[in-house]
Amino acid sequence: MGVRHLDRFMRENVPGGCLRINIESEIRKYFQTAKTPNPPAPIIVIDLISLYTPLSQHDEKGVLFGGRFNLAYVAIDDFFAKLKSLGAKLEFFHDGPVQESKSETWCERQDGRYSNSLKLIEAVDAGTTVEELLSQYEIPSNFLYPLKHVAKKYGGFRLSMSRECDQELAAFATKARALAVLSNDSDFLIYEGSWKYWSTRELELSTLFTMEFNRPALVEHLGLSFKQMPLFATLSGNDIMPYEVVRKFHITLGLSRDKFPNIGRYILDLPQKPLTEMGINSILRRVLNQGTVDKDLTERFQLSLDVYSVNIRPQVMNPTEDRVLQVLLVHDSPFMYQIWEGVPLDVSIGIVDMGRKDFGQNYARLQLFLIRRMAAIILFHRKPQRPTHCPIIIKMDHESPHQEHRVPIQYPRCLEIPSLAVMQSKEPVMVKHLRKVKFQLLSWIASDTVQHDQLRKIPQELRMTALTAYYLLEQRAIELFEADLFLQVAYDVIYDTYDYRSVVYPATIGSRPFRLIFLYQKIYALIAKAVCLVSLDGGDSVRNDPPFDGVLFHRYYDKFNDGQCDLGHIKDWRIYEDLAIDSNYSEREK
């Protein structure tokens, strides 16, 4: 993320560039050194998505088993509670859609993550121990942990829809005179502002220790001013200005190890005045070592400069007259916004081997089935006419990279479809009037066979689990006992029927359950989006992360497979039972 290798350069080359600090001490210091008796609460602005890293590191073994969601909830809740108890005011920002200028970079990263996941899956299949996996392989973060839900309890929450999240966050922190920004993106080494930059990658949730990157020390070391740092970041290469474009330019400046000081010296030799389009083209001709410059590259260069220039007056955006767009811009769903606006929807694959014949080869299809139907509900009232396709960036098979596809939308034939604005209404009479319709739509999204009245009887906390299990069983991706196991684990997590602290981690990970949990979580996330789309999510009071404990799932797996299970607690919610392929299973469980 951000400017490649700049954080490492600070660690190794900038005197005083990195300082180990304790957040509690920094907050107390703020109050002790305040010039007024009752200073305002120190503001900490948090890049929420960056907290998935320390939260996953808090229980790395658990991540390998698919995550332990109650454990994660407690860990992040305790962290935010500590900061609040110290007197800090928390402000949270979360990424919305991938910006179009970064789509290429996003695809490259997802392709790399897929390659890494294949190595991890192969090691699991080989029976590699959990300890060896942790020490030898890249362990991904769990991006379904309940961060957004917990954050909304403790501070302001902003989802960046139409602009770059980092830019909005930095601009807010500067304007609010925040004490610090918590993130894990080297872009924050570039932005100007009086705030401190604390790293989430080195953050210890329980002790509040982390690393502070001394931004003024970097600027001084380079011999530049903060006003020159946007140009420095652009010439260094970032998510907007591709590194491959500027790499040859770096070579012409000197040794690779001196790349950043060389770029700094190059900038100092330029005329110290605002860059015009002519000036940008002059620099690009030097960078590319050619006489003409592509207009798209000039625009990218300018965009990169603008993104890092947080002191530039924000663009005045004309208020939209689109009633649906008015709703979506303040709604916590980039998914709906992207589909409504025709912005390519980025769909990550996660941990899967798409070359396998179990369900791996159908991974994209399993996701697209749900997306095509949700898109139909979102776009049903789109004018002047309904779109027939929507753009989706996804990896379709083992050999293909992540890339954009035009996916046909599947519209329903015999269902009432309220407009998005009406469906998202919180007016009590409207909510009551549309309840039956909403359950019909939710049922149709997942299947043509699920009975909406049965779905309605399931407790809200278990409804998404039961519908996810139904969908996967009907699609022949899982077996009946596996559907039961997902529902049983959800029941145990929600109703706290076990001591999650005392569950013993297995020494190795089962191959089939390892694959299943990541498939399940991908589909659950889409079902959660469907529940949000039809406005049956219960607002901020209901969690939309999976009620799941991967260690418990693995502990139960063999017992359920052998029929050694008591389904008394979940029998009334097994709406998928009639779908079972193995007719002997129902007899075995009695």
Wavefront OBJ file of the C-alpha trace (Angstrom):
o trace
v 0.000 0.000 0.000
v 1.098 3.569 -0.601
v 4.684 4.376 -1.510
v 6.552 1.109 -1.879
v 9.282 0.420 0.729
v 9.140 3.943 2.202
v 8.329 2.690 5.693
v 11.315 0.315 5.552
v 13.539 3.173 4.392
v 12.483 5.149 7.464
v 13.346 2.280 9.786
v 16.774 1.676 8.304
v 17.986 5.093 7.158
v 16.204 8.018 8.830
v 17.649 9.015 12.235
v 14.780 9.142 14.718
v 12.405 8.016 12.001
v 10.748 5.290 14.078
v 9.964 5.446 17.788
v 8.377 2.760 19.953
v 5.641 4.461 21.933
v 2.781 3.590 24.243
v -0.573 5.074 23.286
v -1.700 5.344 26.914
v 1.421 7.362 27.775
v 0.893 9.624 24.759
v -2.697 10.382 25.764
v -1.672 11.100 29.351
v 1.143 13.311 28.081
v -1.390 15.267 26.015
v -3.416 16.133 29.110
v -0.324 16.829 31.258
v 1.157 19.303 28.788
v -2.117 21.017 27.872
v -2.063 24.802 28.232
v -5.653 24.989 29.510
v -7.208 23.359 32.619
v -9.881 21.470 30.650
v -8.433 20.718 27.213
v -10.630 19.106 24.541
v -10.421 15.342 24.273
v -7.495 14.238 22.090
v -8.783 12.922 18.770
v -7.426 9.650 17.409
v -8.426 9.026 13.802
v -8.418 5.330 12.961
v -8.096 3.724 9.542
v -10.433 0.907 10.505
v -9.520 -1.575 7.783
v -5.878 -1.482 8.933
v -6.918 -2.912 12.318
v -7.687 -6.274 10.722
v -3.930 -6.934 10.818
v -3.336 -6.606 14.585
v -6.706 -8.207 15.297
v -5.720 -11.234 13.210
v -2.262 -11.292 14.810
v -3.925 -11.318 18.225
v -4.982 -14.908 17.518
v -2.998 -16.124 14.500
v -3.783 -19.770 15.202
v -7.465 -18.940 15.224
v -7.188 -17.254 11.816
v -5.818 -20.485 10.339
v -8.929 -22.266 11.586
v -11.196 -19.647 10.026
v -11.332 -17.201 12.909
v -12.819 -17.126 16.391
v -15.331 -14.311 16.209
v -16.227 -14.001 19.891
v -12.545 -13.842 20.797
v -11.987 -11.170 18.161
v -14.990 -9.196 19.392
v -13.711 -9.123 22.952
v -10.188 -8.133 21.865
v -11.236 -5.139 19.748
v -13.948 -4.089 22.197
v -11.395 -4.010 25.028
v -8.975 -1.977 22.880
v -11.491 0.722 22.002
v -12.793 0.775 25.581
v -9.266 1.432 26.910
v -8.771 4.379 24.551
v -12.127 5.860 25.542
v -11.460 5.381 29.253
v -8.220 7.350 28.857
v -10.227 10.303 27.574
v -9.617 9.969 23.824
v -12.229 10.755 21.201
v -12.266 8.147 18.435
v -13.100 8.810 14.797
v -13.232 5.872 12.378
v -12.805 5.789 8.595
v -13.398 2.743 6.411
v -12.614 2.097 2.742
v -15.527 2.084 0.341
v -15.252 0.905 -3.284
v -11.827 0.422 -4.835
v -11.129 3.655 -6.696
v -10.956 3.208 -10.467
v -7.375 4.510 -10.546
v -6.358 1.673 -8.187
v -8.215 -1.234 -9.850
v -5.128 -2.487 -11.658
v -3.118 -2.497 -8.433
v -5.965 -4.245 -6.589
v -6.084 -7.003 -9.232
v -2.330 -7.562 -9.049
v -2.493 -7.890 -5.265
v -5.400 -10.303 -5.416
v -3.539 -12.465 -7.949
v -0.572 -12.524 -5.577
v -2.788 -13.484 -2.653
v -4.294 -16.309 -4.680
v -0.799 -17.696 -5.377
v 0.025 -17.499 -1.668
v -3.223 -19.232 -0.758
v -2.333 -22.167 -3.025
v 0.918 -22.642 -1.118
v -0.935 -22.540 2.193
v -3.589 -25.013 1.018
v -0.905 -27.404 -0.268
v 0.840 -27.278 3.112
v -2.420 -27.998 4.948
v -3.067 -30.962 2.622
v 0.408 -32.270 3.417
v -0.437 -32.367 7.130
v 1.891 -29.514 8.105
v 1.445 -28.645 11.767
v -0.169 -25.384 12.831
v 3.108 -24.205 14.357
v 4.975 -24.835 11.106
v 2.280 -23.066 9.096
v 2.580 -20.009 11.315
v 6.348 -19.864 10.950
v 6.688 -20.692 7.251
v 3.658 -19.254 5.425
v 1.937 -15.931 4.956
v -1.170 -16.004 7.123
v -3.956 -13.787 5.756
v -6.001 -11.428 7.895
v -9.639 -12.193 8.590
v -11.621 -9.356 7.021
v -14.959 -10.501 8.426
v -14.137 -9.762 12.053
v -16.700 -7.408 13.672
v -14.640 -4.216 13.443
v -17.300 -1.931 11.989
v -19.930 -3.088 14.462
v -17.703 -2.497 17.475
v -16.319 0.807 16.165
v -19.805 2.322 15.907
v -20.188 1.830 19.661
v -17.175 4.004 20.420
v -17.017 6.881 17.952
v -17.927 8.491 14.658
v -17.917 6.238 11.600
v -17.380 7.377 8.011
v -17.413 5.186 4.926
v -15.576 6.656 1.938
v -17.792 6.195 -1.090
v -16.886 8.570 -3.890
v -13.384 9.669 -2.785
v -10.129 8.064 -1.662
v -10.337 7.002 2.007
v -6.753 7.961 2.917
v -7.254 11.449 1.548
v -10.514 11.985 3.447
v -8.974 10.624 6.636
v -5.851 12.796 6.409
v -7.866 15.905 5.553
v -10.162 15.287 8.519
v -7.249 14.680 10.896
v -5.546 17.893 9.780
v -8.690 20.004 10.067
v -9.668 18.513 13.440
v -6.115 18.942 14.786
v -6.090 15.284 15.782
v -3.499 13.917 18.161
v -2.744 10.940 15.905
v -3.708 8.806 12.941
v -3.663 5.030 13.408
v -3.063 3.227 10.122
v -0.775 0.952 8.157
v -0.225 2.830 4.913
v 2.936 4.644 3.879
v 0.723 7.283 2.224
v 0.402 8.811 5.695
v 4.144 9.539 5.651
v 3.449 12.015 2.854
v 0.490 14.010 4.138
v 1.038 17.301 5.925
v -0.529 17.890 9.341
v 0.272 18.364 13.029
v -0.919 14.855 13.927
v 1.314 11.881 14.743
v 1.300 8.727 12.641
v 1.026 5.498 14.642
v 1.368 2.110 12.964
v -1.319 -0.561 13.304
v 1.041 -3.237 11.976
v 3.148 -2.999 15.148
v 0.142 -2.364 17.405
v -0.225 -4.618 20.455
v -3.909 -4.509 21.327
v -3.471 -5.617 24.931
v -0.521 -3.361 25.893
v -1.198 -0.340 23.612
v 2.420 -0.312 22.399
v 3.074 0.547 18.767
v 5.522 2.310 16.431
v 5.375 6.015 15.651
v 6.724 7.105 12.272
v 8.314 10.538 12.591
v 7.112 12.267 9.417
v 8.985 15.558 9.978
v 12.220 13.550 10.393
v 11.661 11.953 6.960
v 11.023 15.309 5.285
v 14.125 16.806 6.902
v 16.247 13.789 5.944
v 15.212 14.197 2.296
v 15.914 17.938 2.395
v 12.381 18.675 1.205
v 9.333 20.500 2.532
v 5.909 18.954 3.099
v 4.632 20.859 0.059
v 7.099 18.886 -2.087
v 6.122 15.486 -0.663
v 3.172 14.866 -3.058
v 5.628 15.115 -5.972
v 8.078 12.886 -4.080
v 5.362 10.221 -3.576
v 4.331 10.415 -7.238
v 7.877 10.000 -8.562
v 8.503 7.183 -6.086
v 5.549 5.203 -7.435
v 2.331 4.423 -5.596
v -1.110 2.891 -6.080
v -2.009 5.572 -8.638
v 1.319 6.139 -10.378
v 2.452 2.587 -11.283
v 5.866 1.599 -9.960
v 6.783 0.015 -13.295
v 6.431 3.423 -14.957
v 8.937 5.127 -12.654
v 11.328 2.218 -12.014
v 13.581 2.936 -15.019
v 13.673 6.568 -13.971
v 14.976 5.507 -10.552
v 17.784 3.579 -12.229
v 18.903 6.685 -14.131
v 19.218 8.553 -10.819
v 21.672 6.112 -9.261
v 21.862 3.065 -7.014
v 18.619 1.397 -5.941
v 19.499 1.674 -2.245
v 19.701 5.461 -2.653
v 16.410 5.724 -4.548
v 14.566 8.007 -2.130
v 17.444 10.459 -1.473
v 18.062 10.572 -5.248
v 14.433 11.470 -5.908
v 14.659 14.135 -3.224
v 17.722 15.690 -4.892
v 16.011 15.569 -8.284
v 13.043 17.490 -6.894
v 15.314 20.106 -5.328
v 16.769 20.792 -8.780
v 13.336 21.511 -10.241
v 11.927 25.061 -10.393
v 10.175 25.735 -7.087
v 6.750 26.676 -8.432
v 3.341 24.983 -8.831
v 3.353 22.339 -11.532
v 1.380 23.067 -14.677
v 0.369 20.439 -17.227
v 3.397 21.513 -19.266
v 5.641 21.003 -16.242
v 4.155 17.561 -15.582
v 4.727 16.540 -19.188
v 8.310 17.775 -18.984
v 8.929 15.587 -15.913
v 7.212 12.601 -17.513
v 9.315 12.886 -20.639
v 12.372 12.592 -18.400
v 10.818 9.724 -16.437
v 9.861 7.813 -19.598
v 12.891 8.878 -21.632
v 10.672 9.628 -24.608
v 9.397 12.654 -26.484
v 5.643 12.163 -26.150
v 3.522 11.406 -23.098
v 0.221 9.553 -23.004
v -2.639 11.751 -21.756
v -3.804 9.048 -19.336
v -0.404 9.074 -17.638
v -0.491 12.857 -17.317
v -3.898 12.574 -15.662
v -2.637 9.877 -13.294
v 0.320 12.076 -12.356
v -1.979 14.991 -11.566
v -4.386 12.754 -9.657
v -1.524 11.458 -7.516
v -0.460 15.021 -6.695
v -4.028 15.959 -5.782
v -4.624 12.927 -3.572
v -1.602 13.746 -1.416
v -2.344 17.490 -1.256
v -4.832 17.424 1.609
v -4.572 21.185 2.107
v -6.134 21.793 -1.318
v -9.721 22.969 -0.945
v -11.964 19.897 -1.398
v -13.973 19.717 -4.582
v -17.432 21.218 -4.274
v -19.735 18.392 -5.260
v -23.129 19.327 -6.642
v -25.906 17.696 -4.596
v -27.470 14.849 -6.522
v -31.161 14.836 -7.371
v -31.135 11.040 -7.583
v -33.167 9.979 -4.546
v -31.616 6.504 -4.498
v -28.103 7.918 -4.674
v -28.925 10.259 -1.786
v -29.766 7.180 0.284
v -26.732 5.164 -0.816
v -24.177 7.920 -0.172
v -25.026 7.830 3.541
v -25.651 4.083 3.680
v -23.079 1.640 4.979
v -22.996 -0.403 1.755
v -20.468 0.273 -0.999
v -21.839 -2.890 -2.621
v -25.201 -1.247 -3.422
v -23.545 2.034 -4.413
v -21.210 0.369 -6.906
v -23.936 -1.638 -8.608
v -26.335 1.320 -8.789
v -23.655 3.603 -10.270
v -22.298 0.971 -12.655
v -18.904 1.104 -10.937
v -17.055 -2.234 -11.364
v -17.687 -4.363 -8.297
v -14.467 -5.845 -6.896
v -14.993 -9.412 -5.657
v -12.073 -11.038 -3.859
v -11.645 -14.807 -3.964
v -9.922 -15.510 -0.671
v -8.383 -18.844 0.269
v -9.319 -21.407 -2.373
v -7.777 -23.708 -4.959
v -9.912 -23.112 -8.050
v -8.174 -25.968 -9.819
v -9.804 -28.570 -7.575
v -12.927 -30.521 -8.512
v -14.742 -30.397 -5.141
v -16.165 -26.876 -5.179
v -13.047 -24.879 -6.033
v -13.785 -24.731 -9.744
v -17.260 -23.324 -8.954
v -16.103 -20.655 -6.511
v -16.783 -17.707 -8.817
v -20.122 -19.142 -9.939
v -21.248 -19.581 -6.326
v -20.602 -15.904 -5.675
v -21.952 -14.582 -8.966
v -25.281 -16.408 -8.597
v -26.067 -14.275 -5.550
v -24.604 -11.065 -6.958
v -26.623 -11.322 -10.195
v -29.862 -11.574 -8.223
v -28.969 -8.794 -5.791
v -28.068 -6.585 -8.755
v -31.554 -7.227 -10.135
v -33.212 -5.869 -7.010
v -30.861 -2.881 -6.885
v -31.357 -1.984 -10.563
v -35.003 -2.979 -11.036
v -36.178 0.655 -11.032
v -33.108 2.105 -12.777
v -34.049 4.592 -15.490
v -34.275 5.195 -18.380
v -34.147 1.394 -18.631
v -32.943 -1.545 -16.598
v -29.345 -2.592 -17.288
v -28.910 -6.111 -18.628
v -25.355 -6.563 -17.320
v -23.184 -5.256 -14.506
v -19.360 -4.944 -14.439
v -17.655 -7.219 -11.911
v -13.934 -7.669 -11.281
v -13.379 -11.284 -10.276
v -11.160 -14.295 -10.904
v -13.308 -16.729 -12.902
v -11.089 -19.805 -12.876
v -7.718 -21.184 -11.861
v -5.879 -19.982 -14.953
v -7.421 -16.528 -15.340
v -6.302 -13.414 -13.446
v -8.629 -11.044 -11.610
v -10.187 -8.917 -14.326
v -13.408 -7.164 -15.269
v -16.333 -9.135 -16.703
v -19.781 -8.061 -17.891
v -22.086 -10.353 -15.941
v -25.751 -10.787 -16.994
v -28.306 -9.712 -14.393
v -31.066 -12.163 -13.455
v -34.328 -10.298 -12.846
v -37.217 -11.940 -10.965
v -40.442 -12.582 -12.860
v -43.223 -12.648 -10.295
v -42.070 -10.596 -7.311
v -42.923 -7.109 -6.138
v -39.743 -5.031 -6.087
v -39.904 -1.790 -4.063
v -37.448 0.937 -4.995
v -34.230 1.060 -2.984
v -35.251 4.309 -1.326
v -38.554 2.789 -0.208
v -36.963 -0.505 0.867
v -34.376 1.317 2.998
v -37.002 3.516 4.669
v -37.011 3.403 8.487
v -40.578 4.725 8.749
v -42.386 2.210 11.050
v -45.539 1.858 8.930
v -43.472 1.234 5.794
v -41.213 -1.259 7.575
v -44.222 -3.267 8.749
v -45.948 -3.106 5.361
v -42.903 -4.396 3.454
v -41.814 -7.127 5.864
v -43.361 -10.021 3.904
v -42.031 -8.681 0.593
v -38.536 -8.338 2.052
v -38.492 -11.968 3.181
v -39.718 -13.060 -0.240
v -36.894 -11.138 -1.899
v -34.262 -12.424 0.527
v -35.416 -16.001 -0.083
v -35.357 -15.544 -3.865
v -31.813 -14.124 -3.819
v -30.527 -17.396 -2.349
v -32.840 -19.911 -3.981
v -36.025 -20.582 -5.941
v -37.016 -23.234 -3.382
v -36.486 -21.800 0.097
v -39.787 -20.963 1.839
v -39.826 -17.372 3.080
v -42.249 -18.167 5.924
v -39.813 -20.799 7.233
v -36.927 -18.358 6.983
v -38.932 -15.777 8.883
v -39.354 -18.088 11.907
v -35.597 -18.475 12.433
v -34.101 -16.187 15.124
v -32.484 -13.180 13.490
v -29.060 -14.047 14.917
v -29.144 -17.474 13.195
v -31.027 -16.558 10.025
v -28.013 -15.724 7.858
v -26.248 -18.917 8.931
v -29.260 -21.087 8.083
v -29.726 -19.379 4.695
v -26.013 -19.695 3.870
v -26.121 -23.400 4.742
v -29.268 -23.837 2.613
v -27.644 -22.180 -0.385
v -24.404 -24.162 -0.163
v -26.243 -27.456 0.321
v -28.587 -26.820 -2.607
v -25.589 -25.899 -4.776
v -23.957 -29.245 -3.837
v -20.971 -27.492 -2.268
v -21.451 -29.031 1.198
v -23.071 -32.092 2.746
v -25.975 -32.164 5.184
v -23.839 -32.838 8.255
v -21.654 -29.866 7.308
v -24.702 -27.606 7.062
v -25.756 -28.835 10.508
v -22.280 -28.184 11.844
v -22.256 -24.559 10.682
v -25.640 -24.013 12.317
v -24.638 -25.779 15.529
v -21.429 -23.763 15.869
v -23.397 -20.557 15.259
v -25.839 -21.599 17.987
v -23.004 -22.291 20.433
v -21.324 -18.949 19.672
v -24.513 -16.868 19.920
v -25.918 -18.502 23.023
v -22.517 -18.886 24.721
v -22.903 -22.608 25.395
v -19.161 -23.245 25.801
v -16.046 -21.627 27.238
v -14.242 -20.363 24.144
v -11.070 -19.776 26.189
v -10.700 -23.453 27.055
v -11.164 -24.991 23.597
v -7.949 -26.809 22.639
v -6.430 -25.970 19.250
v -5.792 -29.071 17.102
v -2.152 -29.683 16.154
v -3.025 -29.992 12.437
v -5.839 -28.710 10.257
v -8.257 -30.954 8.387
v -8.067 -30.440 4.625
v -11.804 -30.494 3.844
v -12.938 -28.320 6.792
v -10.107 -25.870 6.057
v -11.521 -25.270 2.586
v -15.117 -25.247 3.747
v -14.763 -22.505 6.331
v -13.393 -19.989 3.839
v -16.055 -20.850 1.261
v -18.721 -20.543 3.956
v -17.464 -17.150 5.069
v -17.367 -15.793 1.498
v -20.963 -16.841 0.901
v -22.064 -15.685 4.360
v -20.670 -12.215 3.579
v -22.833 -12.081 0.432
v -25.914 -13.295 2.304
v -25.245 -10.542 4.846
v -25.195 -8.029 1.966
v -28.522 -9.429 0.776
v -30.029 -8.982 4.248
v -28.744 -5.404 4.255
v -30.100 -4.825 0.737
v -33.659 -5.770 1.700
v -33.239 -3.903 4.998
v -33.757 -6.846 7.337
v -30.429 -6.321 9.109
v -31.842 -4.686 12.243
v -29.596 -1.639 12.019
v -26.367 -1.168 13.973
v -27.633 -3.269 16.895
v -27.241 -6.549 14.975
v -23.857 -7.958 14.008
v -23.412 -9.067 10.401
v -20.145 -10.949 10.948
v -20.518 -14.745 11.038
v -21.244 -16.229 14.474
v -18.404 -18.669 14.054
v -15.561 -20.349 15.928
v -13.189 -22.171 13.581
v -11.485 -24.149 16.328
v -14.835 -25.396 17.614
v -15.839 -26.264 14.033
v -12.740 -28.405 13.575
v -13.266 -30.053 16.975
v -16.827 -30.984 16.049
v -16.182 -31.996 12.448
v -15.329 -35.673 12.857
v -18.124 -36.185 15.404
v -20.731 -34.759 13.050
v -19.326 -36.747 10.139
v -19.736 -39.948 12.182
v -23.286 -39.036 13.248
v -22.223 -38.449 16.869
v -24.180 -35.235 17.270
v -27.174 -33.905 19.163
v -29.260 -31.646 16.945
v -31.893 -30.899 19.562
v -31.052 -27.226 19.821
v -31.133 -26.524 16.075
v -33.711 -29.009 14.737
v -36.432 -26.374 14.270
v -34.180 -24.215 12.083
v -32.858 -26.882 9.697
v -34.797 -25.475 6.730
v -32.362 -27.226 4.386
v -33.032 -30.765 5.636
v -35.098 -31.843 2.612
v -32.248 -30.903 0.277
v -29.993 -33.633 1.620
v -28.309 -35.782 -1.012
v -27.435 -38.483 1.526
v -30.865 -39.805 2.513
v -29.265 -42.132 5.081
v -28.007 -39.222 7.125
v -31.466 -38.283 8.437
v -31.978 -41.876 9.582
v -28.563 -42.053 11.209
v -29.118 -38.963 13.335
v -32.388 -40.180 14.913
l 1 2 3 4 5 6 7 8 9 10 11 12 13 14 15 16 17 18 19 20 21 22 23 24 25 26 27 28 29 30 31 32 33 34 35 36 37 38 39 40 41 42 43 44 45 46 47 48 49 50 51 52 53 54 55 56 57 58 59 60 61 62 63 64 65 66 67 68 69 70 71 72 73 74 75 76 77 78 79 80 81 82 83 84 85 86 87 88 89 90 91 92 93 94 95 96 97 98 99 100 101 102 103 104 105 106 107 108 109 110 111 112 113 114 115 116 117 118 119 120 121 122 123 124 125 126 127 128 129 130 131 132 133 134 135 136 137 138 139 140 141 142 143 144 145 146 147 148 149 150 151 152 153 154 155 156 157 158 159 160 161 162 163 164 165 166 167 168 169 170 171 172 173 174 175 176 177 178 179 180 181 182 183 184 185 186 187 188 189 190 191 192 193 194 195 196 197 198 199 200 201 202 203 204 205 206 207 208 209 210 211 212 213 214 215 216 217 218 219 220 221 222 223 224 225 226 227 228 229 230 231 232 233 234 235 236 237 238 239 240 241 242 243 244 245 246 247 248 249 250 251 252 253 254 255 256 257 258 259 260 261 262 263 264 265 266 267 268 269 270 271 272 273 274 275 276 277 278 279 280 281 282 283 284 285 286 287 288 289 290 291 292 293 294 295 296 297 298 299 300 301 302 303 304 305 306 307 308 309 310 311 312 313 314 315 316 317 318 319 320 321 322 323 324 325 326 327 328 329 330 331 332 333 334 335 336 337 338 339 340 341 342 343 344 345 346 347 348 349 350 351 352 353 354 355 356 357 358 359 360 361 362 363 364 365 366 367 368 369 370 371 372 373 374 375 376 377 378 379 380 381 382 383 384 385 386 387 388 389 390 391 392 393 394 395 396 397 398 399 400 401 402 403 404 405 406 407 408 409 410 411 412 413 414 415 416 417 418 419 420 421 422 423 424 425 426 427 428 429 430 431 432 433 434 435 436 437 438 439 440 441 442 443 444 445 446 447 448 449 450 451 452 453 454 455 456 457 458 459 460 461 462 463 464 465 466 467 468 469 470 471 472 473 474 475 476 477 478 479 480 481 482 483 484 485 486 487 488 489 490 491 492 493 494 495 496 497 498 499 500 501 502 503 504 505 506 507 508 509 510 511 512 513 514 515 516 517 518 519 520 521 522 523 524 525 526 527 528 529 530 531 532 533 534 535 536 537 538 539 540 541 542 543 544 545 546 547 548 549 550 551 552 553 554 555 556 557 558 559 560 561 562 563 564 565 566 567 568 569 570 571 572 573 574 575 576 577 578 579 580 581 582 583 584 585 586 587 588 589 590
